[in-house]
Structure formats: C-alpha cells, structure tokens
Amino acid sequence: SQRRVIRLEDLSPSSQAIVSQSMFVFAYIWGFGGHLHERHTAAFDLFARKILSRANQEILIPPIGSVYDYCIDTKHGNLIRWQEKQNPERSRLMISTYTILPEVERYSFLIDLLATSQQALLLAGIPGVGKTALMQNLIQPKHNFTRIAMSSGLSPSQLQQMIEFKMDMLTKRSVTARTISSKGKLSNQQVFFIDDMNMAGNDHCGTQPCLEVLRQIMAHGGVYNIDKHSFKPISNAAFVAACTSPAVAGAGNSAACHQMSRRLIRLFTVIAFHPPSLDSMKKLYTGMLQSWLEEFPVYSVAHHSRMANAIVSACHDLYRQVSAHLPPTPQKALHVFSHHDLSRVGQGML
C-alpha cells in the first residue's frame, strides 16, 4: 500500500510553522554537522543549540541527548528522539538477527532519503562500525540493490560492465518484478553500494582508474562505449559508497587504502559514520551473553545480567586501550584493530 503524502500547503498555518521549523533544524544539523569527526560532535551540539536559539524565531531543541538524537515526527511535525520513531515497515522487511540501534536508525533514514533522491552519499567511518551490515539489512530490502566491493583486482572495464549490465536489466525488467521503494511506489531506480571505495587499485601514475569510471558516470551521466565508440547515458542510478577517511591514505586497512581524488569526493554528500557508544555495545551483546551465562549452573555464576554488562564493558575498555597504545607502524603494520575484533570475542565466547 502506498503512503499518503502530506503537502505543507495543506496544513494549517500553525502546523506549517512547526513543520517548517523542524525541517530547517534537521537540515541544519545534518547539513553542517553530518560530516564531522566524532571528536567534534560535542562542540557542534553546543554551537548548534546556541546559534538556533538566537534566530529571529527562537528555536529550542530538547535538552536531552545531543542534536543528532532528534528527527521529525511525521504526524505532528515536532522533533522527537529516534527511539520514539515508529516504523512498522522496517520490522517487516528486516531479518530478525539484526539489532536496530538509535545510531543505525538515523543513518538508515538519511541513506534512504538521499538514495531515493538520487543524491550520492559517502559513509566515512573506521572499519567494523556496521556500514556494510546496515546497507544489506535495512537498505537492500527496499531498493533494487547491487553491492560492488572495490579492490586492487577489480579493473575499470569490469566495473563499467557490472554497472551497465545492472542498468540494462533494470530497463528490461517488468513492472511486476520491481521492488517497492520507501515511498510505497514501484521503483525503477538502481542503488549501487560501492563498498571499501578507497581500496580501489592505483596505477603507475597514482590515480585510481575504477574511481575515474565512477566519477564519469556521476559527473556526466553515462559512460563511453569502447566497442560502439559512443556515449551511453545512465539514468535512475543512485550511488552510496563506504570508506575509511577519504583524505588519508593507509587509514583503517594499512597500505591497501588509498587517498581518493577530490574531484570524486566533491560529488558526494559525506556523512561520518561514528562507532557505537558503550550503551549501544551493551544493547548489542548483553542479551546474547546473558543467555549464554544462564546455561551455567546457578551455583557457578550469579547475577547474569550484571556479569554480561561487566564483560561487555571490559572488552570495550580493552579495545580502546589496545587501539590507543598499539597503533599501526611501518614495522608493525598488522596492528590494525576494529570493532570486528570485538565481535569475534563475543562469537568466540558463544
């Protein structure tokens, strides 16, 4: 069933003011603060509250949490926390083993919003924070979705052929075989997820040919067909990419990562994908560990919930200490730690 679209001009004047104000606040927060590194979010939270409170029409954001914790309530138009946002369609499409965290909720909404609008999006974050898992569990069920993993073994011609093949298949596909988009309408749009984008191989000149093919598609709306010596337009394609820091070479995956061209990065809306907080980590792992601890005899382990919380807190603290005191160096290139290691610890215990 299609969702009913509510137009701003159909609302009462008082409701228009509330909705317009909430839309401006949401756009301001993510437009100016969405790309910031985690260490700058607290400062931006104070700055945004101060600036918005001094506007001609005073804008007050609820004091609980940070400005990133709020979204627009589609029913009343005011700002609510992401935890309060109801999305029954999401629970129907999502697999039962994937846990939705407040951080994941907001990233999922932004990705879906920008991908539906065919605005290219770049998710920048350290390895293991859940970029790929989010795309596969929350975005893939709602779109015609193709994941392309960048690596040094992928050639420009292979990348171009994959994109052309998927777009040709989408054109030929019948209406009944198309997926339903987030707006409840039949979608003829293809979403390409370019995973590990800064791991594309370099040539002898230091450029990344695969990314130049991607830049040509995004900037010029098509590719050059070598066989037919003609330009082939590509439309209805949305690109979502994931990488570590795009401006730093060797970050996250050592020498396999390369600094990407600014001519390509400028075509993306960059969103910083922050690591989950300690509270989110507890929500992810405490339940599983508690179930595991309850299998032990009562006399051997008491207070299962407190024990599970202590294990998660200890692992999180150990990860932070190891990452801080054992940084990767040319002599110790294997000292690259990520949240994947935390996940392996939990899986090893279970």
Secondary structure, DSSP 8 states (H G I E B T S, - for coil): -------GGGS-HHHHHHHHHHHHHHHHHHHHHTT--GGGHHHHHHHHHHHHHTSSS-----SSS-GGGEEE-TTT-SEEEGGG---HHHHHHS-TT----HHHHHHHHHHHHHHHTT--EEEE--TTSSHHHHIIIIIGGGSEEEEEE--TT--HHHHHHHHHHHHHHHHHS-GGGS-B-TTSSB---EEEEEETGGGS---TTS--HHHHHHHHHHHHSEEEETTTTEEEE--SEEEEEEES-TTSTTTTTGGG-----HHHHTTSEEEE-----HHHHHHHHHHHHHHHHTTS-TTT---HHHHHHHHHHHHHHHHHHHHHHS---SS-TT----HHHHHHHHHHH-
